[in-house]
Amino acid sequence: MVDKDFCLSSYIAFRYIWKDGVDFAEGLKHENFKPIPLEERIPVKTSWDIDREIQKQFDSLYSKYDNIGILLSGGMDSAILAAYLKPGSHAYTFTAPGTNIFNADEERARHYCEKYHLNHHFIEISFDDYKMFTPNVMKRKAAPVHSIEPQIYKAAIAAQKDGVQLMIIGDGADYVFGGMDKLLSKDWKYDDFVKRYISLDPDMVLANPVYVYEPFEKYKKDEGIDFLAFMDDLCTNESYSSYMNAFETAEMPYHDPYEKLIMAEPLDLQRVRNGESKYLIRGLYAMKYPEMPVPTKIPMPRPVDMIFKNWDGPKRPEFRKDIPMDTLTGNQKWQLWCAEQFLNML
């Protein structure tokens, strides 16, 4: 069915359309990631278990592909996966001229590549890149996109030119091993979690907002919420769908070894809340990089704060005229810009 107002409100709140079968217009059909069923995932109890199971996956991949590349940030997740690549493999790290947001990534990623003898490539991201690549990923998704998607798409195109046959990513570690430390920081009251989780309130920016918060209701428990179940459902699908769309737009196969794993024991929330997010991954990072301190977790950087600093907001009638643009983050401004670009395409 077609429901432009629902799709727009869902994108503004969640950064994707969470409901299958509802689209912006006739002839458009969005597609969300279908996760691996729990019963098909491999249980792991220790950092050594993770190491063993990831090695098995790479052994299988190398029986099919000769040239495997990786999206490499400065964080733990992709750094660990880089350790399983053959010397001479291609690694791609994002950078942005005129900003220092990628500096830590660049420095640590250089060390990872030097240690494991990888060919290191930097993918520059600018507003011109967003304007060039965003339409492609939006057309395939049949919806506005997350700001990481044009970046990933550009990296995938570069990898194709280098002869890479498969790209490795490490997105799943956050969701499988307790990496979303801000969302795991406490037992949330329902209303507080909803306010904390949504990306941008549709009521604040849309002329015709509609109610899109049913996914929260599914996990409501008295005054609280089963946030772990919610995150394993909607949160993972939103992120995984962004990577899927970007790589499939570029027609580049990709693989996330963490997606195939599951913790054999319940997540120790107390350890996470005491500063040990992804404690099993921390242990594996220390095994692969004993010379390095464990890096602080940060999301994949995007230069949106710089790019949209002086943007005065959308002009289309679907948006309110009184949006308080000076209160919005760069990522929130990106969503408005991207949504307007998509509506212009329609």
C-alpha positions in Angstrom: 0.0 0.0 0.0 1.0 3.6 -0.5 1.2 5.9 2.5 3.6 8.8 2.0 2.9 10.4 5.3 3.6 7.2 7.3 6.8 6.5 5.3 8.1 10.0 5.9 7.3 9.9 9.6 8.9 6.5 10.0 12.1 7.7 8.2 12.3 10.8 10.4 11.8 8.9 13.6 13.8 5.7 12.8 15.9 6.5 9.7 14.1 3.8 7.8 10.6 2.5 7.0 10.0 -0.1 9.6 6.8 -1.5 8.2 7.0 -3.9 5.3 4.5 -3.4 2.5 4.1 0.3 2.9 5.8 2.6 0.4 6.1 6.2 -0.7 4.5 5.8 -4.1 3.2 3.3 -6.6 5.9 1.4 -8.3 8.3 1.8 -5.4 9.0 -1.0 -2.9 11.4 -0.7 -0.1 13.3 -3.8 1.2 14.5 -4.3 4.8 17.3 -6.7 6.0 16.1 -10.2 7.0 18.3 -11.3 10.0 19.7 -14.7 10.4 17.3 -16.8 12.5 18.5 -17.2 16.1 18.6 -21.0 15.8 21.0 -20.7 12.9 23.6 -18.5 14.7 26.7 -19.9 16.3 26.8 -19.6 20.2 30.1 -18.3 21.6 31.0 -18.0 25.2 34.6 -16.6 25.3 36.8 -14.3 23.2 38.6 -17.5 22.1 35.3 -18.9 20.8 34.8 -15.8 18.7 38.3 -16.1 17.3 37.8 -19.7 16.3 34.5 -19.1 14.7 35.6 -16.0 12.8 38.6 -17.9 11.5 36.3 -20.7 10.2 34.3 -18.1 8.3 37.4 -16.6 6.7 38.7 -20.0 5.7 35.4 -20.7 4.0 35.3 -17.3 2.3 38.9 -17.7 1.0 37.9 -21.0 -0.6 35.5 -18.9 -2.8 37.1 -15.5 -3.2 40.7 -14.6 -4.0 40.4 -10.8 -3.3 38.7 -9.8 -0.1 38.6 -6.2 1.2 37.4 -4.5 4.3 35.8 -1.3 5.6 38.3 -0.4 8.3 37.7 2.2 10.9 39.8 2.9 14.0 37.5 0.9 16.2 37.7 -2.6 17.6 35.2 -4.4 15.4 36.8 -3.9 12.0 40.3 -3.9 13.4 39.8 -7.5 14.7 38.5 -8.6 11.3 41.4 -7.1 9.5 43.6 -9.6 11.4 42.1 -12.5 9.4 42.8 -11.0 6.0 45.6 -12.2 3.8 48.6 -9.8 3.4 48.1 -7.5 0.5 44.3 -7.2 0.9 42.7 -3.9 0.4 41.4 -1.8 3.4 39.2 1.3 3.1 39.1 4.1 5.7 36.9 7.2 5.4 38.3 10.7 5.6 36.9 14.2 5.1 38.9 17.2 3.9 38.6 20.3 6.1 37.5 18.4 9.2 39.3 16.4 11.9 36.4 13.9 12.7 38.3 11.0 11.1 41.7 11.7 12.6 41.6 9.0 15.2 40.3 6.5 12.7 43.1 7.3 10.2 45.8 7.0 12.8 44.7 3.7 14.3 43.7 2.2 10.9 47.2 2.9 9.6 48.6 0.9 12.5 46.3 -2.0 11.8 47.2 -2.0 8.1 51.0 -1.8 8.8 50.7 -4.7 11.3 48.9 -7.0 8.9 50.4 -5.7 5.7 47.2 -4.5 4.1 46.9 -2.0 1.2 45.4 1.1 2.8 43.1 3.4 0.9 41.4 6.6 2.1 37.9 7.4 0.9 37.3 11.1 1.0 33.7 12.2 1.8 32.4 15.7 0.9 29.1 17.3 0.2 29.8 16.8 -3.5 29.9 13.1 -2.7 26.6 13.2 -0.9 25.0 15.0 -3.8 26.5 12.5 -6.3 25.9 9.2 -4.6 22.8 9.7 -2.5 20.4 9.5 -5.4 21.7 6.1 -6.4 21.2 4.6 -2.9 17.8 6.2 -2.5 16.6 4.9 -5.9 17.4 1.3 -4.9 16.0 1.7 -1.4 12.9 3.4 -2.7 13.2 5.7 0.4 15.5 8.3 1.9 18.6 6.8 3.4 21.0 6.8 6.4 23.9 9.1 6.0 26.4 6.2 6.1 24.9 4.7 2.9 26.4 7.1 0.3 29.8 6.7 2.1 29.7 3.0 1.9 28.5 3.1 -1.7 31.5 5.2 -2.7 33.9 2.8 -0.9 32.3 -0.2 -2.6 32.8 1.4 -6.0 36.5 2.1 -5.2 36.9 -1.5 -4.0 35.5 -2.8 -7.3 38.1 -0.9 -9.2 40.8 -2.6 -7.1 39.4 -6.0 -8.0 37.9 -6.7 -4.6 35.3 -9.5 -4.9 33.9 -9.4 -1.4 33.9 -6.7 1.3 34.1 -7.4 5.0 32.3 -5.2 7.6 32.0 -5.4 11.4 28.7 -3.7 12.0 27.1 -6.6 13.8 29.4 -6.6 16.8 27.6 -3.8 18.5 24.3 -5.6 18.4 25.4 -9.1 19.1 27.9 -8.4 21.9 26.5 -5.4 23.8 28.1 -2.4 22.2 25.2 0.1 22.3 26.4 1.3 25.7 24.2 4.5 25.8 21.1 2.5 25.2 22.2 -0.2 27.7 23.2 2.3 30.4 20.1 1.8 32.5 16.7 0.2 32.9 14.6 2.7 31.0 11.1 4.0 31.6 9.0 3.6 28.5 8.6 7.3 27.6 12.2 8.1 28.3 13.5 5.3 26.1 11.2 6.4 23.2 12.5 9.9 23.5 16.1 8.8 23.7 15.8 6.3 20.8 14.0 8.2 18.1 16.3 10.1 15.7 14.0 13.1 15.2 10.4 13.8 16.3 8.1 13.9 13.3 5.7 16.3 15.1 8.5 18.9 15.3 9.4 18.9 11.6 6.6 17.5 9.4 3.4 19.2 8.3 1.4 16.0 8.4 3.1 13.7 11.0 1.5 10.3 11.7 1.9 7.9 14.7 4.7 5.4 13.9 5.7 4.2 17.4 4.0 0.8 17.3 7.4 -1.0 17.5 8.0 0.4 21.0 4.5 -0.7 22.1 5.4 -4.3 21.2 8.0 -4.3 23.9 6.3 -2.2 26.6 6.4 -3.7 30.1 4.3 -1.7 32.6 6.0 1.6 32.8 9.2 0.2 31.3 10.3 -1.5 28.1 12.2 -4.7 27.1 14.9 -2.6 25.5 17.2 -5.6 24.8 14.5 -7.3 22.7 13.6 -4.0 21.0 17.3 -3.4 20.1 17.6 -7.0 18.7 14.6 -6.3 16.5 14.2 -2.8 15.1 17.6 -1.4 16.0 19.5 -4.1 14.2 17.3 -4.1 11.2 17.7 -0.4 10.7 21.5 -0.6 10.7 21.8 -3.9 8.8 19.4 -2.6 6.1 21.6 0.5 5.5 24.7 -1.6 4.8 22.7 -4.1 2.7 21.3 -1.3 0.5 24.6 0.5 0.0 26.5 -2.6 -1.0 23.7 -4.0 -3.2 23.4 -0.7 -5.0 27.1 -1.0 -5.9 26.5 -4.7 -6.7 29.3 -5.6 -4.3 29.0 -8.8 -2.2 29.7 -8.3 1.5 29.9 -10.3 4.7 29.7 -9.5 8.4 31.2 -12.4 10.5 29.6 -11.1 13.7 26.1 -11.5 12.3 26.5 -15.2 12.4 27.3 -15.3 16.1 25.3 -15.2 19.3 26.3 -15.0 22.9 26.0 -18.3 24.6 25.3 -16.6 28.0 23.1 -13.6 28.7 24.7 -10.2 28.3 26.2 -9.0 31.6 24.6 -5.6 31.8 26.6 -4.7 34.9 29.9 -5.1 33.1 28.6 -2.9 30.2 27.4 -0.3 32.7 30.8 -0.3 34.4 32.5 0.6 31.2 33.1 -2.8 29.6 30.8 -2.6 26.6 31.4 -5.5 24.2 33.7 -7.2 26.8 34.1 -10.4 24.7 35.2 -8.2 21.8 37.5 -6.3 24.0 39.2 -9.5 24.9 39.6 -10.5 21.3 41.0 -7.0 20.4 43.6 -7.4 23.2 44.6 -10.8 21.6 45.1 -9.3 18.2 46.6 -6.0 19.3 48.3 -6.4 22.7 50.4 -3.3 21.9 47.4 -1.1 21.6 44.9 0.3 24.2 41.3 -0.6 23.5 39.8 2.3 21.5 36.8 4.2 22.8 33.7 3.2 20.9 32.3 5.9 18.5 29.8 5.5 15.7 31.0 5.6 12.1 31.8 9.4 11.7 30.0 11.4 9.0 31.0 15.0 8.2 27.4 16.2 8.4 27.9 18.7 11.2 30.3 20.7 9.0 28.3 20.2 5.8 25.0 21.3 7.1 26.2 23.8 9.6 24.6 26.8 7.8 21.8 25.0 6.0 18.5 26.8 6.6 16.2 23.8 6.2 13.7 22.2 3.8 11.3 24.2 1.7 8.8 21.6 0.5 5.2 21.7 1.8 5.7 18.3 3.6 7.8 20.1 6.2 6.9 22.7 8.8 7.9 26.3 8.3 8.9 26.8 11.9 11.5 24.0 12.3 14.1 25.2 15.0 17.1 24.4 12.8 19.6 25.9 15.2 18.7 23.1 17.7 19.2 20.2 15.4 22.4 18.1 15.0 24.1 17.5 11.7 22.6 14.0 11.5 19.1 15.4 12.0 19.7 18.1 9.4 21.0 15.3 7.0 17.7 13.5 7.4 15.7 16.6 6.5 17.9 17.3 3.5 17.8 13.7 2.4 14.1 13.4 2.8 13.6 16.6 0.7 15.9 15.3 -2.0 13.9 12.0 -2.1 10.6 13.8 -2.4 12.0 15.9 -5.2 12.9 12.7 -7.0 9.3 11.5 -6.7 
